Amino acid sequence: MQQTIRALMTAGALAATSVFVSLGGAAAADGIEAIKQRGTLIVGVKADYKPFGFRDPSGAIIGLEPDLAADVAKRLGVKLELVPVVSANRIEFLQQGKVDLLIATLSDKPERRRVIQAIDPQYYSDFVNVMLPKTAGITDWAQLKGKPLCATSGAWYNKDVARTYGAEIVAFDGSEKPLFALKQGNCLGYLYDQSMLQGKLLDEDWKAAYALPLTGILDAPWMMAVAPGNTSLQTMMEATTKEWMKSGLIIDEEKKWGIEPTSYSKAMHEKYKNATN
């Protein structure tokens, strides 16, 4: 009896594995066709990263990156489903097939390229900065030595800033907890991506008392990504990114969402605006 049960369990596991591999193989072999058959493009985006991805009063996810996702879905002629992700799970969601595409403020790092398929050219690039109280009197990065800075756990630049400028990093999960800690006076400022901090300063309650007095550092490109082997979606996204650069869509989106267009966005528009292919 036990042998029969074990045999059935083994057969069931093999069948489940077979179905998973079959579906995954089909998606990887022709991702665009699988998406069109499904009728929906599933994109992982941030929901706590204004203005790149955040929730409106109704709970819907909006922002610059959801706009880009919507453009991709329109090109494919399918509906769009946005899946909220955070820094800790976004790559895992892609690897597990929970999303077709990541457009989620993902900094381009070698270790990430080893486990996902990056889309080139990178669609964005951002600096690192610190949101500080206007009364802090900080005008240079060197003045941060020995000062506590709230930060997001896992941010690649935390160690660099601590090592180079001597700041004391106080890390929290996500982006809301460090902001709360900052308001509670647990740190001098919030170390994070400059564009997100610019977005936060669009809110009147932050704009009134906080600013970005420092020059951004550690410029890092952001990449979109698909699962390894999903060559059809990769090829489409690489062509789409170049079309965004050519048309100036990224710059238009920055302006729409209250962000000063980055030097990277402007440079890529200049590079591609007269391209013939």
N, C-alpha and C positions, 0 to 999 in steps of 0.2 A: 504493500500500500504506500509506504513512504517513498519507495523507488518510483512508483507511478506519479505521486505528487511532485517529486523532484523533477521527473521527466517533463511533466506538464509545465512546471514553472520555468524550466530551461527552454522549452519550446516557445513559451509565451515571451520570454525575455528576448530570444533570438528573433521572433517575429516583430516585436516592438523595435528592436535594433534595426532590423531590415527595413521597416517602414521609415524610421528616422533617417537612415542613411540614404534611402531612396529619395525621400523628400528633400533632404539636404543636398544630395547630389544634383537633383533636378534644378533646385534654386541656384546652386553654384554654377551649373553648366550654362544656364540661361536665365539669369535673374530677372531681366526685363520681361521675358515671356511669362514667367511665374507670377510676377506682379500684375501683369495685365489680365491673366486668367483669374487671379484673385479679385481684381477690380479695385484694389486698395494699395497704396504705398504707405508703409509703416516707417516712420522716422523718429529716432530718438533725439529729443531736444531738452534743453534746460527749462525748468519752470520756476526757478528761484534766482534768475540772473538777468534782471532788468538792465537794459532794454533788449537783450538778445533772446530771452525766453522767459516769460513770466505770466502770471494769471491775471486776467481782467476781473472786474467785480462779479461777473457771472461764473467765474471759475475756468473759463476757456483759456488755453495757452496762446499767447500772442507774442509778437516781437520780431526782431530782425531775422533770426534763424527760422522761425516758423514761416515767415514770408518766403524765404528761400526754398523751404520744403514745399510750400504751396506751388511755387513756380515749377519745381521738378514734377510734382503730381500732374500739373496742367500739361506739361510737355508729354507725359506718358498717357494722358487721357484717362486717369483714374482718380478715385477719391483719395483723400489724405487722412491718415490717422497719426496723431502725434502722441508719442509715449514719453512721459516725463522721466528723465534720467538725472543722476547726480554723478559727480566725479568718480565715486567709488564703484559704481555699477555699470557705467555706460559701455565700456569695452566688453564686459561680461554679457550684457544684453545683446550686443552685436554677435559675439561668438556663439551664443545660445540660440540665435535665430529669432529673438524676440522683436528685432527691428531689422529692416532692410538696409537702412542708411543712418549714419550718425552725423548730425550737424549740431554739435553740442560743446562749443568753446574748447575743443580738444587741441592742446598744444602739441606741436609736431616734435616727437622725441624718438630716437632710434629704437628704444626698447618697445615702444608702441607699434612702430612699423614692423617689428618682428612678429606680431601676433594679429594684426589686422591689415587690410589693404588700404593704404592711404590714397587719396585723390590728389593728383598734381595737375596744375599748380595749386598751392594752398590758397584758400579763398579769403583769408584774413590774417592780420598780424597785429599783435597788441603789446603794449609795454606793461611793466609792473610799476605800481605807485602806492602811495600811502594816503588815505583820507585822514586828515588831521583837524582838530578843532582850530578855528580861526585864531583863538587866543594862545595857541601852543608856542608860537614864536619860532617854529622850525622852518628854515629856509634852505637847508643843505642836508644831504643824506648823512654826512659825518656827524651831525648833531643828534643822530638817533642812537649813538653808542650808549649802551647800558639802559636804554629806554625799552619798556615792554610794548610790543606790537601785537595786537590780535591778528590772527591769521587763520586760514582754512587748512585743516589737516590734509596732508598729502600734496599740497601745492609744491611744485618742483623748485620754486625759487626761495622757499623759506630758509633753507640751509645756506644758500648763496648770500642772501641779505644778512643773515646772522654772522656769517664768516667774514664778509667784506666790510660791513658797517658796524658790527658789534651790537646790533639790536637783540633784545631778548624776545624770542618768539613764543607767544602764548596761543597754541593752536586749538581750534574747535572744529567739530564736524559741520559741513555745509557752510553757507554764507550768512544765514540769519543769526546763528548763535554768536559769532564774533561781533556782528553789528550790535546785538543786544549788550554784549560784554563791554563794547566801546562806550555805549550810552551810560552804562552803569559805572564807568570810570575804572574798569579793570585793566585798561591799557591806554596808551597815549593815542594810538591811531590804528587803522585797519589796513594791513598789507594785502593787496589783491590786484587783480587785473585792472588796468587803468580804465578800460571802456566800461566795465561794470560799475566802477566807482563813479565815473561820469554819469552813468545812468542813475545811480542812487542820488546824486546831487541834483537831479531833475525834480526830486521830491522836495517840497517847500520846507518840511520839518528838518531835513538834513542840510539843505542849501543855506538855511539861515545861520547855522552854527559851524559848518564844516567846509573844508576846501581841499584842493590838491595843490599845495604850494611848491611841491618838488617837481623836478623834471623826471619824466618816466625813464626807466632803465630796463635792461634785459629784454629787449624786443624779441618776441618769439612768434613765429607763424602758427596759425591754427589750421588744422586739416580736417576735412570731411573723411569719412571712411566707410567701406563696405566690408563684408566678410571675404577672407582670402578665397580666391577662385571664382568670385562673382564678376567675371571679366566683362560681361555685357553691360552691367550697371556701372562698373568702373569706367569703361570707355565712354558711356553716355555722360557720366558726371564730369569727366575731364573735359569733354567738349562743352558741356553746359557752363562749367566754371569759366572757361575762356570767353564764352559769349557774355557772361555777366561782366567780366573785365572789359570787354569790348564796348558794351553798351553803357557802362558806368552804373549798372544796377546797384552794386555794393555801395557806391558813394551816395546814390539816391536814397538807399535804405538807411545809411548812417544819418543823413540829414532828416529823414522822416522821423527817426526815433531819437533825435536830439543829440547825436554824437558828432563831434568834430571829425570830419573825414581824416583818416590816418594817412601818413605819408606812403604807406604800403598800398592802400587802396588807390591813391592818386597815381602812384608810379605804375601800378599794374594796368590802370586804365590807359595811361600814356603808351604803354608797351603794346597793348592789344587793340587800341581803337582804330588803327589803320590796317590791322592784319586782314589778310584775304582768306585765311582758313584757320 
